[in-house]
Amino acid sequence: MSLLAPAQAALRDDVPAYTAALDRWLAEGPSALRAAARPIASYERRVDAMSELMAALYDAGWSRFGWPEHLGGHGGSIVHRGAMWYLLARHGVPSMAVFEHFEVLAPTLAALGPPEFVAEALPAFLRGRETWAQGFSEPDAGSDLALLRTRAVEAGDGYRITGRKIWTSWARYATWCLVLARTGSTESRHRGLTAFAVDLRAPGVDVRPIIQANGTDELAEVTFDDVHVPADRVVGDLDGGWTVAMHILSHERGTYAWFRQCFLYRDLVEHVPSSPGVGDRAAGDALLDLAAVSATSSAALRLHAAGATLGPRATITKLLLCNAEQSIQDLVLAGDGDLAAGRQDDEVAVLRQDYLFSRIVTIYGGSQQIQLDTIAKQLLALP
Ligand SMILES: Cc1cc2nc3c(=O)[nH]c(=O)nc-3n(C[C@H](O)[C@H](O)[C@H](O)COP(=O)(O)OP(=O)(O)OC[C@H]3O[C@@H](n4cnc5c(N)ncnc54)[C@H](O)[C@@H]3O)c2cc1C
């Protein structure tokens, strides 16, 4: 099904109508949905299945809502995207996989990226044909990004980037990386940083997967050895990389929680109520943890839809998400003996991956201590 212009305009202006129409389409069970809506332990196969689902959603028009028309979208707001992923989770999709970067990086690319480049890159991403990673952290710069050393030097028609990034999620499966690099002096700290859209297929890029304790290759170390980046791939202003990073963090710590909680809700209702090992009190507490994420993150979606950003308030949503993620996975583990030992099929493997991943959610997007520090200094103005 491809949408006709009047239907497109009606759904753009009416999120409940969009939600109902998409729900009907998903209920018909398109083959790409059936393939993605099952536990897949291998990240390679999971990314493949999700890429096909993204292509189907793009071709039918659904994933284009929530993105501006000049970037290949159908208009509407982030609330459309919130509704789409809510429904995908309800129809059995277990996670966003590499496409979580739609809600971490793409809003910033759309708002601050070079328009001509983004007009090509965003539709390719939405179609599941190209994917993105986020290259901020380095071996000696994580919590304090102002220390980062990857350097971009002007050279002819662009820049040459040299340096090392680490803990780069989904880099093994990504074609592009949003790289934060130093364009100012070493002492310039956060003022001398610039964000670049770097093609991970370019000569001089080396992506080395890091196998995590949960057996997946989501994380990677990425080195850049004199990599040429054309001048029109600067995202935001030259030396304005900090603004770009803060825009991304408002989504990564704030609105992303909405998308993640859709999948956590699914884990909770599917695995917990029938488990004899789980008491009502613990299940109720986990549900309340999730309700807190749902309430604050849906407010964040509406704020962003109205053109505002969350700023330091995003830290609160991020902390609530960590809490819910861990309490729900604790319950899943308590209720399923196969998780600790026993069956080795894809379903158990994915549950085990998710449990172990929930132990490190307090680190990505800035550690729990850094979020608490931000709340103390920027929201409570404590000394
Ligand atoms: C699953 C996962 C996915 C990730 N994905 C990405 C990604 O896609 N792209 C990317 O760029 N990075 C990514 N990261 C990296 C992540 O952003 C960093 O690990 C994080 O910011 C912490 O930095 P660090 O590891 O260098 O630890 P450090 O900064 O060395 O911190 C070590 C410890 O010291 C504490 N600490 C540091 N400074 C302070 C302070 N001022 N006050 C109090 N305590 C402090 C920290 O809380 C932490 O406990 C990911 C990490 C994980 C776990």
The ligand as an SDF file (V2000), in Angstrom:
LIG
                    3D

 53 58  0  0  0  0  0  0  0  0999 V2000
   26.2400   -0.1990   26.2210 C   0  0  0  0  0  0  0  0  0  0  0  0
   27.0510    1.0160   25.9470 C   0  0  0  0  0  0  0  0  0  0  0  0
   26.8850    1.6590   24.7340 C   0  0  0  0  0  0  0  0  0  0  0  0
   27.6610    2.7980   24.4370 C   0  0  0  0  0  0  0  0  0  0  0  0
   27.5180    3.3740   23.2180 N   0  0  0  0  0  0  0  0  0  0  0  0
   28.2920    4.4340   22.8780 C   0  0  0  0  0  0  0  0  0  0  0  0
   28.2010    4.9990   21.5850 C   0  0  0  0  0  0  0  0  0  0  0  0
   27.4410    4.5430   20.7340 O   0  0  0  0  0  0  0  0  0  0  0  0
   29.0010    6.0500   21.2950 N   0  0  0  0  0  0  0  0  0  0  0  0
   29.8570    6.5940   22.2200 C   0  0  0  0  0  0  0  0  0  0  0  0
   30.5150    7.5730   21.8970 O   0  0  0  0  0  0  0  0  0  0  0  0
   29.9780    6.0530   23.4640 N   0  0  0  0  0  0  0  0  0  0  0  0
   29.2170    5.0000   23.8100 C   0  0  0  0  0  0  0  0  0  0  0  0
   29.3300    4.4180   25.0660 N   0  0  0  0  0  0  0  0  0  0  0  0
   30.3450    4.9370   25.9870 C   0  0  0  0  0  0  0  0  0  0  0  0
   29.7530    5.6940   27.1830 C   0  0  0  0  0  0  0  0  0  0  0  0
   29.2050    6.9350   26.7650 O   0  0  0  0  0  0  0  0  0  0  0  0
   30.8980    5.8870   28.1940 C   0  0  0  0  0  0  0  0  0  0  0  0
   31.2910    4.6060   28.6290 O   0  0  0  0  0  0  0  0  0  0  0  0
   30.4460    6.7030   29.3810 C   0  0  0  0  0  0  0  0  0  0  0  0
   30.2330    8.0610   29.0240 O   0  0  0  0  0  0  0  0  0  0  0  0
   31.4780    6.6500   30.5390 C   0  0  0  0  0  0  0  0  0  0  0  0
   32.7440    6.9610   30.0590 O   0  0  0  0  0  0  0  0  0  0  0  0
   34.0060    5.9990   30.3910 P   0  0  0  0  0  0  0  0  0  0  0  0
   33.6440    4.5980   30.0150 O   0  0  0  0  0  0  0  0  0  0  0  0
   35.1970    6.6020   29.7550 O   0  0  0  0  0  0  0  0  0  0  0  0
   34.1500    6.0290   31.9630 O   0  0  0  0  0  0  0  0  0  0  0  0
   34.8640    7.1580   32.8190 P   0  0  0  0  0  0  0  0  0  0  0  0
   34.4660    8.4970   32.3280 O   0  0  0  0  0  0  0  0  0  0  0  0
   36.3120    6.8440   32.9200 O   0  0  0  0  0  0  0  0  0  0  0  0
   34.1790    6.9290   34.2320 O   0  0  0  0  0  0  0  0  0  0  0  0
   34.5730    5.8460   35.0900 C   0  0  0  0  0  0  0  0  0  0  0  0
   33.7630    5.9470   36.3740 C   0  0  0  0  0  0  0  0  0  0  0  0
   34.0250    7.2080   37.0170 O   0  0  0  0  0  0  0  0  0  0  0  0
   32.8150    7.9090   37.2500 C   0  0  0  0  0  0  0  0  0  0  0  0
   33.0090    9.3460   37.0410 N   0  0  0  0  0  0  0  0  0  0  0  0
   33.6830    9.9320   36.0210 C   0  0  0  0  0  0  0  0  0  0  0  0
   33.6530   11.2840   36.1560 N   0  0  0  0  0  0  0  0  0  0  0  0
   32.9240   11.5410   37.2600 C   0  0  0  0  0  0  0  0  0  0  0  0
   32.5070   12.7350   37.9230 C   0  0  0  0  0  0  0  0  0  0  0  0
   32.8340   13.9360   37.4430 N   0  0  0  0  0  0  0  0  0  0  0  0
   31.7670   12.6270   39.0570 N   0  0  0  0  0  0  0  0  0  0  0  0
   31.4170   11.4160   39.5330 C   0  0  0  0  0  0  0  0  0  0  0  0
   31.7850   10.2460   38.9690 N   0  0  0  0  0  0  0  0  0  0  0  0
   32.5130   10.2990   37.8430 C   0  0  0  0  0  0  0  0  0  0  0  0
   31.8300    7.3630   36.2240 C   0  0  0  0  0  0  0  0  0  0  0  0
   30.4990    7.4770   36.6850 O   0  0  0  0  0  0  0  0  0  0  0  0
   32.2570    5.9200   36.1240 C   0  0  0  0  0  0  0  0  0  0  0  0
   31.6540    5.1680   37.1710 O   0  0  0  0  0  0  0  0  0  0  0  0
   28.5740    3.3030   25.3930 C   0  0  0  0  0  0  0  0  0  0  0  0
   28.7210    2.6530   26.6260 C   0  0  0  0  0  0  0  0  0  0  0  0
   27.9770    1.5210   26.8980 C   0  0  0  0  0  0  0  0  0  0  0  0
   28.1590    0.8370   28.2200 C   0  0  0  0  0  0  0  0  0  0  0  0
  1  2  1  0
  2  3  1  0
  2 52  2  0
  3  4  2  0
  4  5  1  0
  4 50  1  0
  5  6  2  0
  6  7  1  0
  6 13  1  0
  7  8  2  0
  7  9  1  0
  9 10  1  0
 10 11  2  0
 10 12  1  0
 12 13  2  0
 13 14  1  0
 14 15  1  0
 14 50  1  0
 15 16  1  0
 16 17  1  0
 16 18  1  0
 18 19  1  0
 18 20  1  0
 20 21  1  0
 20 22  1  0
 22 23  1  0
 23 24  1  0
 24 25  2  0
 24 26  1  0
 24 27  1  0
 27 28  1  0
 28 29  2  0
 28 30  1  0
 28 31  1  0
 31 32  1  0
 32 33  1  0
 33 34  1  0
 33 48  1  0
 34 35  1  0
 35 36  1  0
 35 46  1  0
 36 37  1  0
 36 45  1  0
 37 38  2  0
 38 39  1  0
 39 40  1  0
 39 45  2  0
 40 41  1  0
 40 42  2  0
 42 43  1  0
 43 44  2  0
 44 45  1  0
 46 47  1  0
 46 48  1  0
 48 49  1  0
 50 51  2  0
 51 52  1  0
 52 53  1  0
M  END
$$$$
